[in-house]
Amino acid sequence: MTLVEYGSYACPYCRAANDRIAEVRDQLGDRMRYVFRHRPIPGIDIARRAAELVERAGDPERFWDAHVKLMTRSETLTEDDLRAVAKDLGVAQEDLEEAREAAQRAKARVDADVNSARASGVIITPTFFINRRRYDGPWDESSFSDAMLGTLGHRVRAAALDFASWGPSAGILLLLATILAVALTNSPLGPGFEAFWEQYFGFTLGDAGFRMSLRHWVNDGLLTIFFLVVGLEIKREFTVGHLASRRSAALPIAAAIGGMVVPAGLYMLVIPEGPWAHGWGVPMATDTAFAIALIVMMGRRVPIELRIFLTAAAIVDDIGAIVVVAVFYSGDQHLGYLAAAAAITAALALLNRSRVYRVQPYMLLGVALWACVYVGGLHATLAGVILALFIPTRPPPNLKALTTQATTIVAAEARRSGEVLQHGPSMPAMRALDAIHDRLESPADRLLRHAGARSSYLVLPLFALANAGVAMTTDVLSGHQPLMLAIMAGLVIGKPLGLVAACALAVRLGIAVKPEEYSWRQLAGAGALAGIGFTMSLFIAGQAFPVASDFAAAKIAVFAASVVSAVIGVALLWGAGRNSTQP
């Protein structure tokens, strides 16, 4: 087992971690190999000189003696430490030529370690790698040992983090949930699987009660978390993200508008009137998870600027989908409950203006808002978007002051650790550290960090399980060909056509500028990927087609169109990426 540390002798945290490393070595013995690589703190001269000094040791034993002395001789690295180690290494006794050569060799070794740190993405000290895997866990002896020994709990955590950090992970999980739903629906377990989602669940209080099927709890309840995340992402993009400036936002906004209007227009051309005419919103939406997953899997063939463009366009697309759902796919409205929802919204605005930065009051009002919006006749998931708009985003804190305060508290608690009846950090210290931690991150960012993972890895897969199941029978296809053709034409043809045409028009009129990093062919490939509708398309289809057979046919059309769009988009981007890499 190999533990690699990138550290600096002038780093107080490296010095603190040194004792923990010694404890782990005592426990594991010869089973562990420890490697120390230099990353002197930039701008601190003594840190660099200490690294080059210890590299002048002639053999490993003398190196480690010097290493331990520099780490432990005093509380902070001093010139006296360097003089003492230099004397031990006999640096002063070297002749001039020998000293010059030794200094050059030491400098080259330290430079090599610094380059290795840069290549490994190391930006702070200490940074640890255990068996070539970066370790970001606690530095206590028990956590180090678990990571080194590869305990079951550590392996599960590491695998989960690796999967979550992999770009296509959310799309892959959504695809697996869809395949599972389709397979179960078309298996002997199909009737039971469908009956499970139709089970009613709720609560009663006296004569009053509130009950919904499990499918409705997913679609109207859990999916609110997805809309909350979408709202937070929209807010971030329009404040500090890629849509914050008019110049950067113009092209994706134009693309999203074209990508919504043209598919809806094609649908209405195929189905101008009748019971299916209300489904024009189905081909308007883009599934960001699937589209971005495919782009990530193509690696360097797709410029990062194109990924940014498609993500920003999908954000604007989400805004359009939210507006469409609110205006055209809500039920009968009850003004009393909508007035209550407006009052709760005003209370959220008041909390925001009063600089209330705790998340809990917003969440409590968000639950009440959800209930009022649902009973009021609008789609309940809109409560998530409204709530997101009022979650406060604070200006960046004084990071230096906060870290200094935290360091002072930790140092004071460490000095008290040996006192009588002192078993750990005091409660006032823990509360102060909690307050500092809360201040480091805005409530909106904190909520997005936590809710975003739950949306991608829990809510959307459950939504796919509850809604993607469709029986592949000829009865479903019979008589629904016009509906399926309209949806497929909107997604496969309308999406890329509208997206590229709107971009070309915006560039032609001087409203927007297309980055040179990607070509028009690559832009067309991204437009084809935007035809992967899935999540929002299924959601809108569920609202537009109350008849089960119509909804089933719409689902098949969305699946087929998404597959075709994915194949066309990947083919265009793959070919364009190959051509762009040729001399």
C-alpha positions in Angstrom: 0.0 0.0 0.0 1.4 3.4 -1.0 0.6 6.7 0.6 1.9 9.7 -1.4 1.9 13.2 0.2 2.4 16.5 -1.6 3.5 18.8 1.2 5.6 21.7 2.4 7.8 22.1 5.4 6.4 25.6 6.0 2.8 24.3 5.9 1.3 24.0 9.5 -1.3 21.4 8.3 1.5 19.2 6.9 3.2 19.3 10.2 -0.1 18.4 12.0 -0.7 15.5 9.6 2.8 14.2 10.1 1.9 12.7 13.5 -1.1 10.9 12.0 1.1 9.4 9.3 3.5 8.1 11.9 0.6 6.4 13.7 -0.5 4.7 10.5 3.0 3.5 9.8 3.2 2.1 13.4 0.0 0.2 12.7 0.7 -1.1 9.2 4.5 -1.5 9.4 6.1 -2.8 6.2 2.7 -3.2 4.5 2.8 0.6 3.8 5.1 2.6 1.6 5.2 6.4 2.3 6.3 8.8 -0.3 6.8 12.6 0.3 6.8 14.9 -2.7 7.6 18.6 -2.4 5.2 21.3 -3.2 6.7 24.4 -1.4 4.1 27.0 -0.6 4.4 29.6 -3.4 5.8 33.0 -2.3 7.4 31.6 0.8 11.2 31.6 0.3 12.0 29.5 3.3 9.7 26.7 2.1 11.5 26.4 -1.1 15.0 26.5 0.5 13.9 23.8 3.0 12.8 21.5 0.2 16.0 21.9 -1.7 18.1 21.5 1.5 16.5 18.1 2.4 17.1 16.9 -1.2 20.8 17.3 -0.7 20.8 14.3 1.6 23.1 11.6 0.1 21.0 8.6 1.0 17.4 7.7 2.1 18.2 7.4 5.8 19.7 10.9 6.0 16.8 12.3 3.9 14.2 10.9 6.4 16.2 12.1 9.4 16.3 15.6 7.9 12.6 15.4 6.9 11.4 14.5 10.4 13.6 17.2 12.0 12.2 19.9 9.7 8.6 18.7 10.4 9.0 18.4 14.2 11.9 20.5 15.5 9.8 23.6 16.2 6.2 24.7 15.9 6.9 26.6 12.7 9.7 26.4 10.3 12.6 28.7 11.2 16.0 29.7 9.9 17.5 27.8 13.0 15.8 24.6 11.7 17.5 25.0 8.3 20.9 25.7 9.9 20.6 22.7 12.2 19.6 20.4 9.3 22.3 21.8 7.1 24.9 21.0 9.8 23.6 17.5 10.1 23.9 17.0 6.3 27.3 18.5 6.2 26.4 21.1 3.6 28.8 23.6 5.0 31.8 21.2 4.5 31.2 20.8 0.8 33.7 22.5 -1.6 32.4 25.1 -4.0 32.1 23.0 -7.1 30.5 20.1 -5.2 28.0 22.5 -3.5 27.0 24.0 -6.8 26.3 20.6 -8.4 24.4 19.4 -5.3 22.3 22.5 -5.3 21.5 22.0 -9.0 20.5 18.4 -8.4 18.3 19.3 -5.4 16.6 22.1 -7.4 15.9 19.7 -10.3 14.3 17.2 -7.9 12.1 19.8 -6.2 11.1 21.1 -9.7 10.2 17.6 -10.7 8.0 17.2 -7.7 6.3 20.6 -8.3 5.6 19.6 -11.9 4.2 16.3 -10.7 1.9 18.1 -8.2 0.7 20.4 -11.0 0.0 17.4 -13.3 -2.0 15.7 -10.5 -4.2 18.7 -9.9 -2.6 19.5 -6.5 -3.4 23.1 -5.4 -3.2 22.8 -1.5 -0.9 21.2 1.0 -1.1 18.5 2.2 -2.7 16.5 -0.6 -2.7 12.7 -0.2 -3.0 9.9 -2.8 -3.6 6.3 -1.6 -2.7 3.7 -4.1 -3.0 6.3 -6.9 -6.4 7.5 -5.7 -6.7 11.0 -4.3 -7.8 10.9 -0.7 -9.9 13.8 0.6 -11.1 12.3 3.8 -10.3 13.1 7.5 -6.6 12.9 8.6 -7.2 11.0 11.8 -5.4 7.7 12.2 -8.6 5.6 12.0 -9.7 7.2 8.7 -6.3 6.9 7.2 -6.2 3.2 8.1 -9.6 2.5 6.7 -8.5 4.1 3.4 -5.2 2.3 3.3 -6.7 -1.1 4.2 -9.6 -0.6 1.8 -12.4 -1.5 4.2 -15.8 -2.2 2.8 -17.2 1.2 4.0 -14.4 3.1 2.4 -14.6 1.2 -0.9 -18.4 1.9 -1.1 -17.8 5.6 -0.4 -15.0 5.8 -2.9 -17.0 4.0 -5.6 -20.0 6.2 -5.1 -17.8 9.4 -5.3 -16.1 8.1 -8.4 -19.4 7.4 -10.1 -20.9 10.7 -9.1 -17.8 12.6 -10.4 -18.0 10.8 -13.8 -19.7 13.2 -16.2 -22.2 10.7 -17.8 -23.2 9.1 -14.5 -26.6 10.9 -14.2 -27.5 10.0 -17.8 -26.4 6.4 -17.4 -28.4 6.0 -14.2 -31.5 7.5 -15.9 -31.0 5.2 -18.9 -30.8 2.1 -16.6 -33.9 3.2 -14.8 -35.8 3.6 -18.1 -34.6 0.2 -19.4 -35.7 -1.4 -16.1 -39.1 0.2 -16.2 -39.7 -0.9 -19.8 -38.4 -4.5 -19.1 -40.6 -4.9 -16.0 -43.7 -3.5 -17.8 -43.3 -6.0 -20.6 -42.6 -9.0 -18.3 -44.9 -11.2 -16.3 -44.4 -8.8 -13.4 -45.9 -5.9 -15.5 -49.4 -5.9 -13.9 -48.0 -5.9 -10.4 -45.4 -3.2 -11.3 -48.2 -0.9 -12.6 -50.4 -1.7 -9.6 -47.5 -0.7 -7.3 -47.4 2.8 -8.7 -51.2 3.2 -8.4 -51.1 2.4 -4.7 -52.5 5.4 -2.7 -50.6 7.0 0.1 -51.4 10.0 2.3 -52.6 11.1 5.7 -55.8 12.1 7.4 -56.6 14.5 10.2 -60.2 14.0 11.5 -62.5 14.2 8.5 -59.9 15.9 6.3 -57.3 14.0 4.4 -54.8 14.1 1.6 -54.0 11.1 -0.6 -52.3 10.6 -3.9 -51.0 7.6 -5.8 -47.3 6.8 -5.6 -46.9 7.9 -9.2 -48.4 11.2 -8.4 -46.2 11.6 -5.3 -43.3 11.2 -7.6 -44.5 13.4 -10.4 -46.1 16.1 -8.2 -44.0 15.8 -5.1 -40.5 14.4 -5.6 -40.2 16.1 -9.0 -40.5 19.4 -7.2 -36.9 18.8 -6.0 -35.9 18.6 -9.7 -37.7 21.9 -10.4 -36.0 23.5 -7.4 -32.6 22.4 -8.7 -33.5 23.8 -12.2 -34.6 27.1 -10.6 -31.3 27.3 -8.6 -29.3 26.6 -11.7 -31.2 29.2 -13.7 -30.6 31.7 -10.9 -26.9 30.9 -10.8 -26.5 31.1 -14.6 -28.2 34.5 -14.8 -26.2 35.9 -11.9 -22.6 34.5 -12.1 -22.8 31.9 -14.8 -22.7 31.8 -18.6 -25.9 33.8 -19.0 -24.7 36.7 -16.7 -23.6 39.0 -19.6 -25.6 39.9 -22.7 -22.9 38.9 -25.1 -22.4 35.4 -23.7 -26.1 34.8 -23.2 -27.3 35.9 -26.6 -26.4 32.8 -28.6 -27.7 30.1 -26.2 -30.9 32.2 -25.6 -31.5 32.4 -29.4 -30.8 28.7 -29.8 -33.2 27.7 -27.0 -36.0 29.9 -28.4 -35.6 28.5 -31.9 -35.4 25.0 -30.5 -38.7 25.5 -28.8 -40.7 27.4 -31.4 -39.9 25.2 -34.5 -40.7 21.8 -32.8 -44.0 23.1 -31.5 -44.8 24.5 -35.0 -44.0 21.2 -36.7 -46.2 19.4 -34.3 -49.1 21.7 -34.9 -48.6 21.4 -38.7 -49.0 17.6 -38.4 -51.8 17.7 -35.8 -53.7 21.1 -36.3 -56.8 20.1 -34.3 -58.4 17.3 -32.3 -57.8 15.6 -28.9 -54.0 15.5 -29.6 -53.6 19.1 -30.5 -52.8 20.0 -26.8 -49.5 18.0 -27.0 -47.5 20.6 -28.9 -45.4 21.1 -25.8 -44.0 17.6 -25.8 -41.2 18.0 -28.4 -40.1 21.4 -27.0 -37.9 20.1 -24.1 -34.3 19.0 -24.0 -33.0 16.4 -21.5 -29.8 17.9 -20.3 -28.5 14.8 -18.5 -28.6 12.6 -21.6 -27.3 15.3 -23.9 -24.3 16.3 -21.7 -23.5 12.6 -20.9 -23.1 11.9 -24.6 -20.9 15.0 -25.1 -18.7 14.0 -22.1 -18.2 10.5 -23.4 -16.9 11.8 -26.7 -14.1 13.6 -24.8 -11.8 15.9 -26.6 -13.6 15.6 -29.9 -16.2 18.1 -28.5 -14.8 21.5 -27.5 -15.6 22.5 -23.9 -17.1 25.7 -25.3 -19.8 23.6 -27.1 -20.6 21.8 -23.9 -21.0 25.2 -22.2 -23.3 26.4 -25.1 -25.5 23.4 -24.9 -25.8 23.5 -21.1 -26.7 27.2 -21.2 -29.3 26.6 -24.0 -30.8 23.8 -22.0 -31.1 26.1 -19.0 -33.1 28.6 -21.1 -35.0 25.6 -22.5 -36.0 24.7 -19.0 -37.3 28.2 -18.4 -39.5 27.8 -21.5 -40.7 24.4 -20.3 -41.6 25.8 -16.9 -43.6 28.7 -18.4 -45.4 26.3 -20.8 -46.3 23.9 -17.9 -47.5 26.8 -15.8 -49.7 28.5 -18.5 -50.9 25.6 -20.6 -50.8 22.4 -18.6 -52.4 23.3 -15.3 -55.8 22.3 -14.0 -58.8 24.2 -12.9 -57.7 27.1 -10.8 -59.0 28.1 -7.3 -58.3 31.7 -6.6 -58.4 31.4 -2.8 -55.5 28.9 -2.7 -53.6 30.9 -5.3 -54.0 34.0 -3.2 -52.5 32.0 -0.3 -49.7 31.0 -2.5 -49.1 34.6 -3.4 -49.0 35.6 0.3 -46.4 32.8 0.9 -44.4 34.1 -2.0 -44.4 37.5 -0.5 -43.3 36.0 2.8 -40.4 34.4 1.0 -39.4 37.7 -0.6 -39.6 39.3 2.9 -37.2 36.7 4.3 -34.8 37.3 1.4 -34.9 41.1 1.9 -34.5 40.7 5.6 -31.2 38.8 5.0 -32.4 35.6 6.6 -29.7 33.1 5.6 -30.9 29.9 7.3 -32.4 27.5 4.9 -35.0 26.0 7.2 -37.6 28.9 7.1 -37.5 28.8 3.3 -38.1 25.1 3.3 -41.1 25.3 5.7 -42.7 28.1 3.6 -41.8 26.0 0.5 -43.8 23.1 1.7 -46.8 25.3 2.4 -46.4 26.9 -1.0 -46.3 23.5 -2.7 -49.6 22.6 -1.0 -51.3 25.9 -2.0 -50.1 25.7 -5.6 -51.2 22.0 -5.9 -54.7 22.7 -4.5 -54.9 26.0 -6.4 -54.9 24.2 -9.7 -51.3 25.0 -11.0 -48.8 22.2 -11.3 -47.3 21.7 -7.8 -43.7 21.4 -9.2 -43.8 25.2 -10.0 -43.5 25.7 -6.2 -39.9 24.5 -6.5 -39.0 27.2 -9.1 -40.7 29.9 -7.1 -38.8 28.8 -4.0 -35.5 28.8 -5.8 -35.9 32.4 -6.8 -35.9 33.6 -3.2 -33.2 31.4 -1.7 -30.5 34.0 -1.0 -27.2 34.2 -2.7 -24.8 36.2 -0.5 -21.7 38.0 -1.8 -18.4 36.2 -1.3 -17.3 36.4 2.4 -14.0 37.6 3.7 -12.3 34.2 3.3 -9.1 35.3 5.0 -10.9 36.5 8.1 -13.0 33.4 8.4 -10.0 31.0 7.9 -8.0 33.0 10.5 -10.9 32.7 12.9 -11.2 29.0 12.3 -7.5 28.4 12.7 -7.5 30.4 16.0 -10.4 28.3 17.4 -8.8 25.0 16.4 -5.4 26.0 17.8 -7.0 27.1 21.1 -8.9 23.8 21.4 -5.7 21.9 20.6 -3.8 23.6 23.5 -6.6 22.7 25.9 -6.7 19.0 24.8 -4.4 18.0 27.7 -6.4 19.7 30.4 -8.1 17.8 33.2 -11.6 16.5 32.2 -11.2 17.9 28.7 -12.2 15.2 26.2 -12.7 17.1 23.0 -13.7 20.3 21.4 -16.0 22.5 23.5 -19.6 23.2 22.5 -18.9 27.0 22.0 -16.0 26.1 19.7 -18.1 23.6 17.7 -20.9 26.2 17.3 -18.4 28.8 16.2 -17.0 26.4 13.6 -20.5 25.6 12.4 -21.2 29.2 11.9 -18.0 29.8 10.0 -18.8 26.8 7.8 -22.3 28.1 7.1 -20.9 31.5 6.2 -18.4 30.1 3.7 -21.1 29.0 1.3 -24.3 30.8 0.3 -27.6 29.1 1.1 -28.4 28.8 -2.6 -25.1 27.1 -3.4 -25.4 24.8 -0.4 -28.9 23.8 -1.3 -27.9 23.2 -4.9 -24.9 21.1 -3.8 -27.1 18.8 -1.7 -30.4 18.9 -3.7 -28.6 18.6 -7.0 -27.2 15.2 -6.2 -30.6 13.9 -4.9 -32.2 15.2 -8.1 -29.8 13.5 -10.4 -29.4 10.2 -8.5 -32.7 9.7 -6.8 -35.5 11.9 -8.1 -35.0 11.4 -11.9 -34.4 7.7 -11.8 -37.6 7.3 -9.7 -39.4 9.5 -12.2 -38.2 7.2 -15.0 -39.2 4.1 -13.1 -42.7 5.5 -12.5 -43.3 6.9 -16.0 -41.1 5.3 -18.6 -42.8 1.9 -18.5 -44.8 1.2 -21.7 -46.2 -2.0 -23.0 -44.7 -2.6 -26.5 -47.8 -3.9 -28.2 -49.4 -3.4 -31.6 -52.5 -2.1 -29.8 -50.6 0.9 -28.6 -49.3 1.7 -32.0 -52.6 1.2 -33.8 -54.2 4.5 -34.7 -51.6 6.6 -33.1 -49.2 7.1 -36.1 -50.0 10.8 -36.6 -49.3 11.5 -32.9 -46.0 9.6 -33.0 -45.0 11.2 -36.2 -45.7 14.7 -34.9 -43.6 14.1 -31.7 -40.7 12.5 -33.6 -40.7 15.2 -36.3 -40.6 17.9 -33.6 -37.7 16.3 -31.7 -35.6 14.8 -34.5 -36.1 17.6 -37.2 -37.6 20.6 -35.4 -35.0 20.8 -32.6 -31.8 20.9 -34.6 -33.4 23.0 -37.4 -34.8 25.6 -35.0 -31.6 25.7 -32.9 -29.2 26.1 -35.8 -31.5 28.5 -37.8 -32.0 30.8 -34.7 -28.2 30.8 -34.1 -27.5 31.7 -37.7 -30.1 34.5 -37.6 -28.7 35.9 -34.4 -25.2 35.9 -35.8 -26.3 37.4 -39.1 -28.1 40.2 -37.3 -25.1 40.9 -35.1 -27.0 40.0 -31.9 -24.6 37.2 -31.0 -21.2 35.9 -31.9 -20.4 32.2 -32.5 -17.1 31.1 -30.8 -14.4 30.0 -33.1 -13.7 26.9 -31.0 -16.5 25.0 -32.6 -17.8 24.8 -36.2 -21.3 25.1 -37.6 -21.3 21.3 -38.1 -20.5 20.8 -34.5 -23.3 23.2 -33.6 -25.7 21.1 -35.7 -24.5 18.0 -33.8 -25.4 19.8 -30.5 -28.7 20.7 -32.0 -29.4 17.1 -32.8 -28.5 16.1 -29.2 -31.0 18.7 -28.0 -33.7 16.5 -29.6 -33.3 14.1 -26.7 -36.4 15.1 -24.9 -37.1 12.4 -22.3 -37.6 13.8 -18.8 -39.5 17.0 -19.5 -41.1 15.5 -22.7 -42.5 12.6 -20.6 -43.6 15.0 -17.9 -45.5 17.3 -20.4 -46.9 14.2 -22.2 -48.3 13.0 -18.9 -50.2 16.3 -18.5 -51.2 16.6 -22.2 -52.6 13.1 -22.7 -54.9 11.9 -20.0 -55.9 8.8 -22.0 -53.6 5.9 -21.2 -53.1 4.7 -24.8 -52.3 8.2 -26.0 -49.7 8.6 -23.3 -48.2 5.2 -24.1 -47.9 6.1 -27.8 -46.3 9.5 -26.8 -43.8 7.7 -24.6 -42.8 5.3 -27.5 -42.4 8.3 -29.8 -40.3 10.2 -27.3 -38.0 7.1 -26.8 -37.6 6.5 -30.5 -37.0 10.2 -31.2 -34.4 10.4 -28.4 -32.5 7.4 -29.7 -32.5 8.7 -33.3 -31.5 12.2 -32.1 -28.6 10.7 -30.0 -27.3 8.7 -33.0 -27.4 11.6 -35.4 -25.8 14.0 -32.9 -23.0 11.6 -32.0 -22.3 10.9 -35.7 -22.1 14.6 -36.5 -19.9 15.5 -33.6 -17.7 12.4 -34.0 -17.1 13.2 -37.7 -16.6 16.9 -37.1 -14.2 16.2 -34.2 -12.1 13.8 -36.3 -11.9 16.3 -39.1 -10.9 19.1 -36.8 -8.0 17.1 -35.4 -6.5 16.4 -38.8 -3.7 18.7 -40.0 
